Amino acid sequence: MKTYLLLGISILFEVAGATAMKYSEGFTNFTASLVVILCYILAISMYIIITKDNEIGIINALWSGGGTLLVMLLGVGLFHESVTMSKVFGLTLIIAGMMGLTVPRKERSV
């Protein structure tokens, strides 16, 4: 459970950094640019800690999928970006994939 809590916090920092990128206006807004840098330092640091004792493939998929989902939703909500059927379908696949990766599974020995 601790892993998913840290992963969630890491995703939130990544999403905050990605959102601040839009406000940084190509690094011309100093404050927003500083937020981008700090958020990504925190997000990546936590990501590295999480992958120490967990499968990197699973953690990476959840981290990138969760971040993509939240950034997409914020893009629509904050920046009035378009919502198309292909985007909804893609996000649905991301959610399904993330759910599939977190379902407890029984290990088989070969």
C-alpha positions in Angstrom: 0.0 0.0 0.0 2.9 2.3 0.8 4.1 1.8 -2.8 0.8 3.0 -4.3 0.7 6.0 -1.9 4.2 7.1 -3.0 3.4 6.4 -6.6 0.2 8.6 -6.4 2.2 11.4 -4.8 4.9 11.1 -7.5 2.2 11.2 -10.2 0.7 14.3 -8.7 4.1 16.1 -8.7 4.6 15.0 -12.3 1.2 16.3 -13.3 1.8 19.6 -11.4 5.1 20.0 -13.3 3.5 19.2 -16.6 0.7 21.7 -15.9 3.1 24.4 -14.9 4.9 23.9 -18.2 2.0 25.4 -19.9 2.2 28.4 -17.6 6.0 28.7 -17.9 5.5 30.0 -21.5 8.7 28.4 -22.7 10.7 29.2 -19.6 9.9 32.9 -19.9 7.8 32.9 -16.7 10.4 32.4 -13.9 8.0 31.3 -11.2 6.2 28.7 -13.3 9.5 27.5 -14.6 10.8 27.0 -11.1 7.6 25.0 -10.2 8.2 22.8 -13.3 11.8 22.0 -12.2 11.0 21.4 -8.5 8.0 19.2 -9.3 9.9 17.1 -11.7 12.8 16.7 -9.2 10.4 15.5 -6.5 8.4 13.3 -8.9 11.6 11.6 -10.3 13.1 11.2 -6.9 10.1 9.4 -5.6 9.9 7.3 -8.8 13.5 6.2 -8.2 12.7 5.2 -4.6 9.6 3.3 -5.6 11.4 1.3 -8.3 14.1 0.1 -5.8 11.8 -2.6 -4.5 9.2 -2.9 -7.2 9.0 -4.0 -10.9 10.1 -1.1 -13.0 7.8 -2.1 -15.9 4.7 -2.0 -13.7 5.6 1.2 -11.9 6.6 2.9 -15.1 3.3 2.0 -16.8 1.2 3.1 -13.8 3.3 6.4 -13.4 3.1 7.3 -17.1 -0.5 6.2 -17.5 -1.7 8.0 -14.4 0.1 11.1 -15.4 -1.2 11.0 -18.9 -4.8 10.6 -17.7 -4.6 13.5 -15.2 -2.8 15.8 -17.6 -5.4 15.1 -20.3 -8.2 15.9 -17.9 -6.5 19.1 -16.7 -5.9 20.1 -20.3 -9.6 19.9 -21.0 -10.6 21.6 -17.7 -8.0 24.3 -17.4 -7.0 25.0 -21.0 -10.2 24.1 -22.8 -8.5 21.5 -25.0 -10.7 19.4 -27.3 -12.4 16.2 -26.3 -12.7 13.7 -29.2 -13.9 10.2 -29.3 -10.4 9.0 -30.1 -9.1 10.7 -26.9 -11.9 9.2 -24.8 -11.1 5.8 -26.3 -7.4 6.2 -25.7 -8.0 7.2 -22.1 -10.4 4.3 -21.6 -7.6 1.9 -22.8 -5.1 3.6 -20.4 -7.5 3.1 -17.5 -8.2 -0.5 -18.5 -4.4 -1.2 -18.7 -3.7 0.4 -15.3 -6.5 -1.7 -13.8 -5.1 -4.8 -15.4 -1.6 -4.1 -14.0 -2.9 -3.7 -10.4 -5.0 -6.9 -10.3 -3.4 -9.4 -7.9 -2.0 -12.3 -9.8 -0.9 -15.7 -8.9 2.7 -16.4 -9.8 3.4 -19.5 -11.8 6.6 -21.4 -11.7 7.9 -22.9 -14.9 
